[in-house]
Each structure stands twice: as structure tokens, then as C-alpha cells.
């Protein structure tokens, strides 16, 4: 039996790359955080409401998104604010408030 919370085989899309890796790499960290938070809320709000799906499954999926965010956030693109702040630092602190 496969583990549909921790290791869902149907999310592997290409040569061991998971859909979540592609999603994270297409977003800034802030966007990815929002994506994960939305999924946490979705699974919590619907927990126990699906027929033949124990409440523990949706709660487990919800909890998993905390781990997912921390595991894949390094794949995210830099946000515009972060790029500007990094470039400002190179210029000697211009726009330190960013």
C-alpha cells in the first residue's frame, strides 16, 4: 500500500521530480508560502467531510504542508524585494530599508 500523505506516487511527474518541486521553483518564497498556507487551510477546512476518507488523512496532509514549505523553499526564485536589497547592499547600503 502506498502512503498517500507522505509519498504520493501520483505526484511524481518526471524521472523522480515531484510536482511540488516544479511548483516551488516557479514561485518566489512569498508566493510558495501562500500556496502552502492555502493548502493547509483547505485540508483543515474539509477534514472529515469526504466520504470514505478518515479525518486523519486530511489532517495529515495539512500538517505535511509545513514540512513541504521548509523542505522546498530553497528552490524558490528570489523575490524582487530580495534582489533589490541584495543589489543595494552591493552598492554600499543604498535603500537599506528594503
C-alpha positions, -999 to +999 in steps of 0.1 A: +000+000+000+013+034-009+015+063+016-008+090+001+002+115+027+040+113+028+049+097-005+022+100-031+034+083-063+009+101-084+027+134-078+060+122-093+059+137-128+093+131-145+123+110-136+118+113-098+109+150-099+078+158-079+052+183-090+059+203-057+095+208-068+083+224-101+057+245-083+082+258-058+108+266-084+082+286-104+074+309-074+090+333-051+093+322-015+065+345-005+042+330-032+052+295-022+044+303+014+009+315+003+004+283-017+014+261+012-008+281+036-037+278+013-033+240+012-030+239+050-063+257+052-080+237+025-072+203+042-082+216+076-115+230+064-125+199+046-112+173+072-138+147+079-162+158+052-152+134+024-170+100+023-147+071+030-118+094+039-108+094+076-103+128+091-067+118+099-059+117+062-067+154+056-052+165+089-020+146+079-020+163+045-025+197+062+004+191+086+026+179+058+025+213+041+045+228+070+072+203+061+068+208+024+074+245+027+106+241+047+119+213+025+114+230-009+117+267-001+153+267-013+140+260-048+121+293-050+130+322-071+143+353-054+116+379-049+120+413-064+124+428-029+152+404-021+170+411-054+168+448-049+180+446-013+210+424-024+219+448-052+216+477-028+239+460-004+265+457-032+262+495-037+271+503-002+237+502+016+216+523-007+179+516+001+187+498+034+150+499+043+141+474+017 
